[in-house]
Amino acid sequence: MTDRLAKAIFWVGTLTSLAVFLALTVETHRSFDALTHADALDEHVVAGKRAFERHNCNDCHTILGFGGYYAPDLTRAFARLGEDGVRRRLESPEVVFAASYRKMPQQHLPPAEIEDLVAFLRWVSGIENHDWPPQDSPNRWKHSTERLLASASMSPAAALVQQESCLQCHALGGAGGTIGPRFEWIGGRRDAEWIARYLADPQAVAPGSRMPAFPNLSEGQRLMIGQLLVSLAADRRAP
């Protein structure tokens, strides 16, 4: 290959890539108002966004790809929880999350600010962002097993499920065994504390069970698995 041909390939490739990038950027900006439903923006949504920033909600929550990973993603929180669910969590987090190992601080928000935050999360939930985040996707159960295993490095509970080979007996999404009940069903019938006790000694809780005991796991680890199963059931019920 001659130097002239190599330079031609470089410049053609570079300019073509630049043209495609600029075209996509222009198209995105042209579609931005429609994708975000900018016509639905009003003073309550704007006030809710300012309250969200003022209370540093992004320190714990992710929204539209930005924020912390301690607490759930809020991009589709309104669609997942509904208006009453969002409002209850803002009004009384110490009650809603009493049994959870993750705690949300009581901010003592005035009623008007709560309504503004509800309006903001309602607007964000309606943004057309190509089915993101995946855990709130209508197709979430098609990929639930892959998501669980992929999250093992970040989620202690998912790592324990993988470590103890739970999917050899239990199914999740489109994979797993058929000896025990599906993971998506267990948390809908039992709370996290019951599941933790059952993992410690299945025979004591349900005589005749074929489930093995997991004495190698600490009480806290068993409780984390229980909370994971309860969250899977909650996701399954979410619209």
GUNUVO-458859 format. One record per residue (C-alpha): chain; x, y, z; residue number from 1. Coordinates in nm, 4 decimals. Example, Ala and Ser with C-alpha at 12.3 -4.5 7.8 and 13.67 -1.06 7.14 Angstrom:
% residues 2
+--------+----------+----------+----------+-----+
: cadena :        X :        Y :        Z : num :
+--------+----------+----------+----------+-----+
:      A :   1.2300 :  -0.4500 :   0.7800 :   1 :
:      A :   1.3670 :  -0.1060 :   0.7140 :   2 :
+--------+----------+----------+----------+-----+
***
This chain:
% residues 239
+--------+----------+----------+----------+-----+
: cadena :        X :        Y :        Z : num :
+--------+----------+----------+----------+-----+
:      A :   0.0000 :   0.0000 :   0.0000 :   1 :
:      A :   0.1371 :   0.3409 :  -0.0980 :   2 :
:      A :   0.1470 :   0.6399 :   0.1349 :   3 :
:      A :  -0.1014 :   0.8176 :  -0.0892 :   4 :
:      A :  -0.3556 :   0.5339 :  -0.0662 :   5 :
:      A :  -0.3108 :   0.5043 :   0.3109 :   6 :
:      A :  -0.3747 :   0.8790 :   0.3552 :   7 :
:      A :  -0.6801 :   0.8582 :   0.1300 :   8 :
:      A :  -0.8258 :   0.5733 :   0.3363 :   9 :
:      A :  -0.7559 :   0.7667 :   0.6563 :  10 :
:      A :  -0.9198 :   1.0883 :   0.5389 :  11 :
:      A :  -1.2205 :   0.9174 :   0.3807 :  12 :
:      A :  -1.2798 :   0.7125 :   0.6950 :  13 :
:      A :  -1.2325 :   1.0097 :   0.9259 :  14 :
:      A :  -1.4554 :   1.2457 :   0.7297 :  15 :
:      A :  -1.7250 :   0.9825 :   0.6842 :  16 :
:      A :  -1.7293 :   0.9098 :   1.0581 :  17 :
:      A :  -1.7419 :   1.2813 :   1.1351 :  18 :
:      A :  -2.0328 :   1.3317 :   0.8941 :  19 :
:      A :  -2.2292 :   1.0444 :   1.0503 :  20 :
:      A :  -2.1587 :   1.1753 :   1.4012 :  21 :
:      A :  -2.2711 :   1.5277 :   1.3128 :  22 :
:      A :  -2.5850 :   1.3989 :   1.1394 :  23 :
:      A :  -2.6808 :   1.1895 :   1.4423 :  24 :
:      A :  -2.6100 :   1.4815 :   1.6758 :  25 :
:      A :  -2.8332 :   1.7139 :   1.4733 :  26 :
:      A :  -3.1100 :   1.4519 :   1.4592 :  27 :
:      A :  -3.0905 :   1.3997 :   1.8348 :  28 :
:      A :  -3.1229 :   1.7728 :   1.9003 :  29 :
:      A :  -3.4130 :   1.7966 :   1.6567 :  30 :
:      A :  -3.5923 :   1.5098 :   1.8364 :  31 :
:      A :  -3.5072 :   1.6181 :   2.1889 :  32 :
:      A :  -3.8289 :   1.8039 :   2.2653 :  33 :
:      A :  -4.0440 :   1.5194 :   2.1374 :  34 :
:      A :  -3.8458 :   1.2472 :   2.3178 :  35 :
:      A :  -3.8531 :   1.4316 :   2.6496 :  36 :
:      A :  -4.2127 :   1.5545 :   2.6098 :  37 :
:      A :  -4.0947 :   1.9072 :   2.6737 :  38 :
:      A :  -4.4527 :   2.0288 :   2.6347 :  39 :
:      A :  -4.5304 :   1.8629 :   2.9692 :  40 :
:      A :  -4.2724 :   2.0744 :   3.1543 :  41 :
:      A :  -4.4362 :   2.3133 :   3.3966 :  42 :
:      A :  -4.3450 :   2.5034 :   3.7112 :  43 :
:      A :  -4.4050 :   2.1990 :   3.9343 :  44 :
:      A :  -4.1650 :   1.9807 :   3.7323 :  45 :
:      A :  -3.8977 :   2.2522 :   3.7395 :  46 :
:      A :  -3.9491 :   2.3039 :   4.1151 :  47 :
:      A :  -3.9244 :   1.9270 :   4.1674 :  48 :
:      A :  -3.5944 :   1.9125 :   3.9793 :  49 :
:      A :  -3.4571 :   2.1919 :   4.1968 :  50 :
:      A :  -3.5734 :   2.0095 :   4.5117 :  51 :
:      A :  -3.4110 :   1.6888 :   4.3829 :  52 :
:      A :  -3.0815 :   1.8758 :   4.3478 :  53 :
:      A :  -3.1199 :   2.0692 :   4.6730 :  54 :
:      A :  -3.1603 :   1.7522 :   4.8789 :  55 :
:      A :  -2.8706 :   1.5783 :   4.6977 :  56 :
:      A :  -3.0877 :   1.2829 :   4.5957 :  57 :
:      A :  -2.8244 :   1.1915 :   4.3362 :  58 :
:      A :  -2.5840 :   1.1037 :   4.6158 :  59 :
:      A :  -2.7756 :   0.7764 :   4.6581 :  60 :
:      A :  -3.0001 :   0.7426 :   4.3531 :  61 :
:      A :  -2.9215 :   0.7243 :   3.9816 :  62 :
:      A :  -3.1431 :   0.9120 :   3.7417 :  63 :
:      A :  -3.0959 :   0.9191 :   3.3625 :  64 :
:      A :  -2.7566 :   0.7537 :   3.4045 :  65 :
:      A :  -2.6149 :   0.9919 :   3.6654 :  66 :
:      A :  -2.5837 :   0.9516 :   4.0404 :  67 :
:      A :  -2.5013 :   0.7035 :   4.3128 :  68 :
:      A :  -2.5663 :   0.3307 :   4.3250 :  69 :
:      A :  -2.6631 :   0.2903 :   4.6910 :  70 :
:      A :  -3.0374 :   0.3203 :   4.6296 :  71 :
:      A :  -3.2668 :   0.2230 :   4.3371 :  72 :
:      A :  -3.2568 :   0.4001 :   4.0010 :  73 :
:      A :  -3.5313 :   0.6636 :   3.9796 :  74 :
:      A :  -3.5580 :   0.7057 :   3.6016 :  75 :
:      A :  -3.8763 :   0.4947 :   3.5919 :  76 :
:      A :  -3.9654 :   0.5191 :   3.9604 :  77 :
:      A :  -4.3052 :   0.6778 :   3.8929 :  78 :
:      A :  -4.4027 :   0.4050 :   3.6445 :  79 :
:      A :  -4.2746 :   0.1365 :   3.8821 :  80 :
:      A :  -4.4239 :   0.2636 :   4.2089 :  81 :
:      A :  -4.7147 :   0.4836 :   4.1056 :  82 :
:      A :  -4.7972 :   0.8254 :   4.2477 :  83 :
:      A :  -4.8982 :   0.6961 :   4.5921 :  84 :
:      A :  -4.5861 :   0.4782 :   4.6160 :  85 :
:      A :  -4.3549 :   0.7713 :   4.5422 :  86 :
:      A :  -4.5408 :   0.9972 :   4.7825 :  87 :
:      A :  -4.5312 :   0.7436 :   5.0698 :  88 :
:      A :  -4.1554 :   0.7016 :   5.0314 :  89 :
:      A :  -4.1030 :   1.0763 :   5.0456 :  90 :
:      A :  -4.3387 :   1.1282 :   5.3393 :  91 :
:      A :  -4.2465 :   0.8307 :   5.5594 :  92 :
:      A :  -3.9259 :   0.6588 :   5.4450 :  93 :
:      A :  -3.8601 :   0.5328 :   5.7979 :  94 :
:      A :  -4.1868 :   0.3344 :   5.7784 :  95 :
:      A :  -4.1614 :   0.2120 :   5.4173 :  96 :
:      A :  -3.8010 :   0.0952 :   5.4569 :  97 :
:      A :  -3.8230 :  -0.0217 :   5.8184 :  98 :
:      A :  -3.7404 :  -0.3824 :   5.7233 :  99 :
:      A :  -3.4816 :  -0.2962 :   5.4591 : 100 :
:      A :  -3.1071 :  -0.3041 :   5.5171 : 101 :
:      A :  -3.0870 :   0.0127 :   5.3071 : 102 :
:      A :  -3.2284 :   0.3207 :   5.4761 : 103 :
:      A :  -3.3620 :   0.6446 :   5.3294 : 104 :
:      A :  -3.3284 :   0.9542 :   5.5482 : 105 :
:      A :  -3.6370 :   1.1385 :   5.6709 : 106 :
:      A :  -3.6035 :   1.4823 :   5.5103 : 107 :
:      A :  -3.9233 :   1.6268 :   5.6658 : 108 :
:      A :  -4.0280 :   1.7603 :   5.3274 : 109 :
:      A :  -4.3186 :   2.0056 :   5.3199 : 110 :
:      A :  -4.6288 :   1.8851 :   5.1287 : 111 :
:      A :  -4.5751 :   2.1297 :   4.8413 : 112 :
:      A :  -4.2189 :   2.0075 :   4.7869 : 113 :
:      A :  -4.3345 :   1.6448 :   4.7895 : 114 :
:      A :  -4.5885 :   1.7214 :   4.5171 : 115 :
:      A :  -4.3192 :   1.8954 :   4.3121 : 116 :
:      A :  -4.0909 :   1.5909 :   4.3413 : 117 :
:      A :  -4.3784 :   1.3631 :   4.2380 : 118 :
:      A :  -4.4366 :   1.5840 :   3.9335 : 119 :
:      A :  -4.0673 :   1.5755 :   3.8453 : 120 :
:      A :  -4.0440 :   1.1961 :   3.8692 : 121 :
:      A :  -4.3650 :   1.1625 :   3.6671 : 122 :
:      A :  -4.2113 :   1.3711 :   3.3885 : 123 :
:      A :  -3.8774 :   1.1877 :   3.3985 : 124 :
:      A :  -4.0568 :   0.8528 :   3.3839 : 125 :
:      A :  -4.2172 :   0.9556 :   3.0541 : 126 :
:      A :  -3.8912 :   1.0377 :   2.8745 : 127 :
:      A :  -3.8404 :   0.8085 :   2.5747 : 128 :
:      A :  -3.4882 :   0.6792 :   2.6340 : 129 :
:      A :  -3.4895 :   0.3461 :   2.4498 : 130 :
:      A :  -3.6200 :   0.1225 :   2.7274 : 131 :
:      A :  -3.3693 :   0.2256 :   2.9940 : 132 :
:      A :  -3.3050 :   0.1217 :   3.2665 : 133 :
:      A :  -3.3416 :  -0.2494 :   3.1860 : 134 :
:      A :  -3.4736 :  -0.3481 :   3.5295 : 135 :
:      A :  -3.7863 :  -0.1413 :   3.4590 : 136 :
:      A :  -3.8270 :  -0.2617 :   3.1016 : 137 :
:      A :  -4.1489 :  -0.4428 :   3.0014 : 138 :
:      A :  -3.9132 :  -0.7140 :   2.8693 : 139 :
:      A :  -3.7153 :  -0.7366 :   3.1946 : 140 :
:      A :  -3.7973 :  -1.1014 :   3.2596 : 141 :
:      A :  -3.6432 :  -1.2113 :   2.9306 : 142 :
:      A :  -3.3023 :  -1.1190 :   3.0645 : 143 :
:      A :  -3.3457 :  -1.1522 :   3.4423 : 144 :
:      A :  -3.0977 :  -1.4390 :   3.4846 : 145 :
:      A :  -2.8275 :  -1.2605 :   3.2860 : 146 :
:      A :  -2.8833 :  -0.9418 :   3.4855 : 147 :
:      A :  -2.8631 :  -1.1246 :   3.8158 : 148 :
:      A :  -2.5343 :  -1.2937 :   3.7301 : 149 :
:      A :  -2.3909 :  -0.9781 :   3.5744 : 150 :
:      A :  -2.4701 :  -0.7869 :   3.8940 : 151 :
:      A :  -2.2882 :  -1.0381 :   4.1145 : 152 :
:      A :  -1.9791 :  -0.8181 :   4.1311 : 153 :
:      A :  -2.1859 :  -0.5261 :   4.2665 : 154 :
:      A :  -2.4707 :  -0.6970 :   4.4562 : 155 :
:      A :  -2.3671 :  -0.9055 :   4.7591 : 156 :
:      A :  -2.6980 :  -1.0944 :   4.7475 : 157 :
:      A :  -2.6588 :  -1.1825 :   4.3780 : 158 :
:      A :  -2.3017 :  -1.2939 :   4.4473 : 159 :
:      A :  -2.4277 :  -1.5262 :   4.7230 : 160 :
:      A :  -2.6907 :  -1.6752 :   4.4910 : 161 :
:      A :  -2.4166 :  -1.7488 :   4.2402 : 162 :
:      A :  -2.1755 :  -1.8760 :   4.5072 : 163 :
:      A :  -2.4283 :  -2.1241 :   4.6495 : 164 :
:      A :  -2.5377 :  -2.2474 :   4.3010 : 165 :
:      A :  -2.9022 :  -2.1669 :   4.3774 : 166 :
:      A :  -2.9986 :  -2.1744 :   4.0087 : 167 :
:      A :  -2.9261 :  -2.5460 :   3.9924 : 168 :
:      A :  -3.2587 :  -2.6010 :   4.1689 : 169 :
:      A :  -3.4488 :  -2.2734 :   4.1254 : 170 :
:      A :  -3.5428 :  -2.0998 :   3.7992 : 171 :
:      A :  -3.5147 :  -1.7295 :   3.7264 : 172 :
:      A :  -3.6258 :  -1.5771 :   3.3994 : 173 :
:      A :  -3.5500 :  -1.8280 :   3.1262 : 174 :
:      A :  -3.2855 :  -2.0342 :   3.3056 : 175 :
:      A :  -3.2308 :  -2.2492 :   3.6125 : 176 :
:      A :  -3.3581 :  -2.5743 :   3.7597 : 177 :
:      A :  -3.7087 :  -2.7013 :   3.8284 : 178 :
:      A :  -3.6609 :  -2.8782 :   4.1633 : 179 :
:      A :  -3.7594 :  -2.5761 :   4.3733 : 180 :
:      A :  -4.0038 :  -2.2879 :   4.3161 : 181 :
:      A :  -3.9131 :  -2.0057 :   4.0819 : 182 :
:      A :  -3.7242 :  -1.7153 :   4.2381 : 183 :
:      A :  -3.9835 :  -1.4682 :   4.1074 : 184 :
:      A :  -4.2562 :  -1.6422 :   4.3111 : 185 :
:      A :  -4.0898 :  -1.6971 :   4.6477 : 186 :
:      A :  -4.0742 :  -1.3330 :   4.7577 : 187 :
:      A :  -4.4378 :  -1.2810 :   4.6691 : 188 :
:      A :  -4.5469 :  -1.5352 :   4.9317 : 189 :
:      A :  -4.2859 :  -1.4853 :   5.2043 : 190 :
:      A :  -4.1044 :  -1.1919 :   5.3599 : 191 :
:      A :  -3.7265 :  -1.1584 :   5.3823 : 192 :
:      A :  -3.7106 :  -1.2615 :   5.7482 : 193 :
:      A :  -3.9018 :  -1.5870 :   5.6819 : 194 :
:      A :  -3.6716 :  -1.6706 :   5.3905 : 195 :
:      A :  -3.3651 :  -1.6060 :   5.6098 : 196 :
:      A :  -3.4973 :  -1.8439 :   5.8794 : 197 :
:      A :  -3.5798 :  -2.1056 :   5.6165 : 198 :
:      A :  -3.2292 :  -2.0926 :   5.4702 : 199 :
:      A :  -3.0825 :  -2.1491 :   5.8175 : 200 :
:      A :  -3.2889 :  -2.4634 :   5.8874 : 201 :
:      A :  -3.5510 :  -2.5628 :   5.6258 : 202 :
:      A :  -3.6671 :  -2.8675 :   5.8256 : 203 :
:      A :  -3.7449 :  -2.6570 :   6.1311 : 204 :
:      A :  -3.9560 :  -2.4130 :   5.9307 : 205 :
:      A :  -4.1131 :  -2.6561 :   5.6815 : 206 :
:      A :  -4.0750 :  -3.0232 :   5.7881 : 207 :
:      A :  -4.0261 :  -3.2551 :   5.4926 : 208 :
:      A :  -3.8623 :  -2.9920 :   5.2759 : 209 :
:      A :  -3.5963 :  -3.1117 :   5.0310 : 210 :
:      A :  -3.4135 :  -2.7813 :   5.0612 : 211 :
:      A :  -3.0617 :  -2.8094 :   5.2098 : 212 :
:      A :  -2.9608 :  -2.5883 :   5.5018 : 213 :
:      A :  -2.7013 :  -2.3142 :   5.4592 : 214 :
:      A :  -2.5312 :  -2.2899 :   5.8007 : 215 :
:      A :  -2.2217 :  -2.1517 :   5.6279 : 216 :
:      A :  -2.4070 :  -1.8266 :   5.5618 : 217 :
:      A :  -2.4365 :  -1.5651 :   5.8327 : 218 :
:      A :  -2.7739 :  -1.4329 :   5.9431 : 219 :
:      A :  -2.7034 :  -1.1091 :   5.7549 : 220 :
:      A :  -2.6179 :  -1.2959 :   5.4346 : 221 :
:      A :  -2.9357 :  -1.5044 :   5.4539 : 222 :
:      A :  -3.1379 :  -1.1882 :   5.5087 : 223 :
:      A :  -2.9781 :  -1.0266 :   5.2019 : 224 :
:      A :  -3.0870 :  -1.3227 :   4.9889 : 225 :
:      A :  -3.4380 :  -1.2913 :   5.1316 : 226 :
:      A :  -3.4507 :  -0.9219 :   5.0458 : 227 :
:      A :  -3.3307 :  -0.9996 :   4.6926 : 228 :
:      A :  -3.6109 :  -1.2527 :   4.6413 : 229 :
:      A :  -3.8698 :  -1.0091 :   4.7753 : 230 :
:      A :  -3.7416 :  -0.7416 :   4.5350 : 231 :
:      A :  -3.7662 :  -0.9848 :   4.2421 : 232 :
:      A :  -4.1309 :  -1.0500 :   4.3294 : 233 :
:      A :  -4.1951 :  -0.6749 :   4.3554 : 234 :
:      A :  -4.0383 :  -0.6199 :   4.0116 : 235 :
:      A :  -4.2607 :  -0.8927 :   3.8695 : 236 :
:      A :  -4.5736 :  -0.7168 :   3.9990 : 237 :
:      A :  -4.4611 :  -0.3742 :   3.8737 : 238 :
:      A :  -4.6347 :  -0.2437 :   3.5586 : 239 :
+--------+----------+----------+----------+-----+
***
